C-alpha cells in the first residue's frame, strides 16, 4: 500500500486524512499468471494499481492477439475507454505473471473525488498520463520502423523481454514473431 500512497502523492499534495479516506476503498487482489481481470463484453467497474507483476492489455480476433500495452509495477491501469464511457470492454486485461493489485470501484473513486480536490486532481492527472502514453505509442507505431520500435522498447523497458513471451512483444511492436526474430538476429550480428 505504501507504493500506492507514493504514486498518488507523486501527482498532488494531499493531506494524510484525505489520502487515508481514499485508500480505504482500495481492495488488494492477488492473481495468478494467466488470470483475466477483464474480458470483452464485461463492464469495467474498477480502476487498478499494480503493486507487483505484469498485466497485458490486448484484443483478440480471427487474426490473433493484438497487444496494446503492458502494465508493470507502479502503474495505474484499466480499459480506460470502457471505464469512462461505461460501456462493455472490447479487450482483455490478463496477468502475464503473478500480480498484487489494488482495485477501487468507480463509484468509490467518484466518492473520494467529491471529498477532496487533491484526489480529483490526482484522478485527472493520472488519466491524462494514460491518454498521453497511448497517444505516444500510437505515434511511434506509425512513425518508427519496426527495428526502431524494437530498439526503443529495448531501451525504455528492457525488463519486458524477460517477463513477457516473445509472441506478445512481437504483437505489441506490430510485428510477427518471425519478424521480431529477424530484427534480433540482424542487430546481434551487427
C-alpha positions as CSV (number, residue, x, y, z in Angstrom):
1,X,0.0,0.0,0.0
2,X,3.0,2.3,0.5
3,X,3.7,2.2,-3.2
4,X,0.1,3.3,-3.9
5,X,0.4,6.2,-1.4
6,X,3.6,7.3,-3.0
7,X,2.1,7.1,-6.5
8,X,-0.9,9.2,-5.5
9,X,1.4,11.8,-3.8
10,X,3.5,12.0,-7.0
11,X,0.6,13.7,-8.7
12,X,-0.6,16.0,-6.0
13,X,-0.1,17.3,-2.4
14,X,-2.7,15.6,-0.3
15,X,-3.4,15.5,3.4
16,X,-3.0,12.3,5.3
17,X,-6.7,12.4,6.2
18,X,-7.9,12.6,2.6
19,X,-5.4,10.0,1.4
20,X,-6.4,7.6,4.2
21,X,-10.0,8.1,3.3
22,X,-9.3,7.2,-0.4
23,X,-7.1,4.2,0.5
24,X,-9.9,2.6,2.5
25,X,-11.7,1.9,-0.8
26,X,-8.8,0.0,-2.4
27,X,-9.0,-3.8,-2.2
28,X,-5.9,-5.9,-2.6
29,X,-6.1,-8.7,-5.1
30,X,-3.6,-11.5,-5.7
31,X,-3.9,-13.0,-9.1
32,X,-2.0,-15.8,-10.8
33,X,-0.3,-15.8,-14.1
34,X,-2.9,-16.2,-16.8
35,X,-5.8,-14.9,-14.7
36,X,-8.0,-12.5,-16.6
37,X,-9.2,-9.3,-14.9
38,X,-11.4,-8.0,-17.8
39,X,-12.9,-9.8,-20.8
40,X,-14.7,-8.5,-23.9
41,X,-18.4,-7.7,-23.2
42,X,-17.7,-7.2,-19.5
43,X,-18.4,-3.8,-17.9
44,X,-15.3,-2.2,-16.4
45,X,-16.1,-1.2,-12.8
46,X,-12.6,-0.9,-11.4
47,X,-9.5,1.2,-11.7
48,X,-6.4,-0.7,-10.7
49,X,-2.9,0.0,-9.3
50,X,-0.3,-2.6,-10.0
51,X,2.0,-3.2,-7.0
52,X,3.7,-6.3,-8.3
53,X,3.6,-8.2,-11.6
54,X,2.8,-7.6,-15.2
55,X,-0.6,-7.2,-17.0
56,X,-1.2,-7.4,-20.7
57,X,-3.9,-5.3,-22.3
58,X,-5.0,-6.8,-25.7
59,X,-7.7,-7.6,-28.1
60,X,-8.2,-10.9,-29.9
61,X,-9.9,-11.8,-33.2
62,X,-9.6,-14.3,-36.0
63,X,-6.2,-13.0,-37.0
64,X,-4.8,-13.4,-33.5
65,X,-3.9,-11.2,-30.5
66,X,-3.2,-7.5,-30.8
67,X,-1.3,-6.2,-27.7
68,X,-1.9,-2.6,-26.9
69,X,0.0,-2.2,-23.7
70,X,1.9,-3.9,-20.9
71,X,1.4,-2.5,-17.4
72,X,4.1,-3.2,-14.7
73,X,4.8,-2.2,-11.1
74,X,3.8,1.3,-10.0
75,X,1.2,1.9,-12.8
76,X,-2.5,2.6,-12.8
77,X,-4.5,0.8,-15.4
78,X,-7.8,-0.3,-16.7
79,X,-9.6,-0.4,-20.0
80,X,-9.9,3.4,-19.8
81,X,-12.3,3.9,-22.7
82,X,-14.8,1.3,-21.4
83,X,-14.4,2.6,-17.9
84,X,-15.0,6.3,-18.7
85,X,-17.8,5.6,-21.2
86,X,-19.4,2.9,-19.0
87,X,-19.7,0.5,-21.9
88,X,-18.7,-3.1,-22.2
89,X,-15.0,-3.7,-22.9
90,X,-13.8,-4.9,-26.2
91,X,-10.4,-6.0,-24.7
92,X,-8.7,-8.3,-22.2
93,X,-6.6,-7.4,-19.2
94,X,-4.6,-10.6,-18.3
95,X,-1.8,-11.3,-15.9
96,X,1.4,-12.4,-17.7
97,X,2.9,-13.2,-14.2
98,X,1.6,-13.4,-10.6
99,X,0.4,-10.0,-9.6
100,X,-0.6,-8.0,-6.5
101,X,-3.1,-5.4,-7.5
102,X,-5.1,-2.7,-5.6
103,X,-8.6,-2.2,-7.1
104,X,-11.1,0.6,-6.5
105,X,-14.7,0.7,-7.7
106,X,-15.6,3.6,-9.9
107,X,-18.3,4.8,-7.5
108,X,-15.7,4.9,-4.7
109,X,-13.3,6.8,-7.0
110,X,-16.1,9.4,-7.5
111,X,-16.9,9.5,-3.8
112,X,-13.3,10.2,-3.0
113,X,-13.1,12.9,-5.7
114,X,-16.2,14.6,-4.2
115,X,-14.5,14.7,-0.8
116,X,-11.1,16.1,-1.9
117,X,-10.0,18.5,-4.7
118,X,-6.5,17.0,-4.4
119,X,-7.8,13.5,-5.1
120,X,-9.8,14.8,-8.0
121,X,-6.6,16.5,-9.3
122,X,-4.8,13.1,-8.9
123,X,-7.5,11.4,-10.9
124,X,-7.4,13.9,-13.7
125,X,-3.6,13.9,-14.0
126,X,-3.3,10.1,-13.8
127,X,-5.9,9.6,-16.6
128,X,-4.2,12.3,-18.6
129,X,-0.9,10.3,-18.3
130,X,-2.7,7.2,-19.5
131,X,-4.0,9.1,-22.5
132,X,-0.6,10.6,-23.3
133,X,1.0,7.2,-23.1
134,X,-1.5,5.7,-25.5
135,X,-1.0,8.6,-27.9
136,X,2.8,8.3,-27.8
137,X,2.6,4.6,-28.5
138,X,0.3,5.0,-31.5
139,X,2.6,7.8,-32.8
140,X,5.6,5.5,-32.5
141,X,3.9,2.7,-34.3
142,X,3.1,5.0,-37.2
143,X,6.3,6.8,-37.4
144,X,9.1,4.4,-36.4
145,X,10.4,1.5,-38.4
146,X,10.0,-2.0,-36.9
147,X,13.6,-2.1,-35.9
148,X,13.4,1.4,-34.3
149,X,10.3,0.3,-32.4
150,X,12.2,-2.8,-31.1
151,X,15.2,-0.7,-30.1
152,X,13.1,1.9,-28.4
153,X,11.3,-0.8,-26.4
154,X,14.6,-2.4,-25.5
155,X,16.0,0.9,-24.3
156,X,12.9,2.1,-22.4
157,X,11.6,-1.2,-21.0
158,X,14.3,-3.9,-21.2
159,X,12.8,-6.0,-18.4
160,X,9.7,-6.8,-20.5
161,X,11.9,-9.2,-22.6
162,X,12.4,-11.4,-19.5
163,X,8.8,-11.1,-18.3
164,X,6.7,-11.5,-21.3
165,X,6.5,-14.2,-24.1
166,X,8.2,-13.1,-27.3
167,X,5.0,-13.5,-29.4
168,X,3.3,-10.9,-27.2
169,X,6.2,-8.5,-27.6
170,X,6.1,-9.0,-31.3
171,X,2.4,-8.2,-31.3
172,X,3.0,-5.1,-29.2
173,X,5.5,-3.9,-31.7
174,X,3.2,-4.6,-34.6
175,X,5.4,-7.5,-35.8
176,X,5.1,-11.2,-36.3
177,X,7.2,-13.4,-34.1
178,X,9.3,-14.3,-37.2
179,X,9.8,-10.5,-37.9
180,X,10.9,-9.9,-34.4
181,X,13.3,-12.8,-34.6
182,X,14.8,-11.4,-37.8
183,X,15.3,-8.0,-36.2
184,X,17.0,-9.5,-33.2
185,X,19.3,-11.6,-35.4
186,X,20.2,-8.7,-37.6
187,X,21.1,-6.5,-34.6
188,X,23.0,-9.3,-32.9
189,X,25.2,-9.7,-36.0
190,X,26.0,-6.0,-36.5
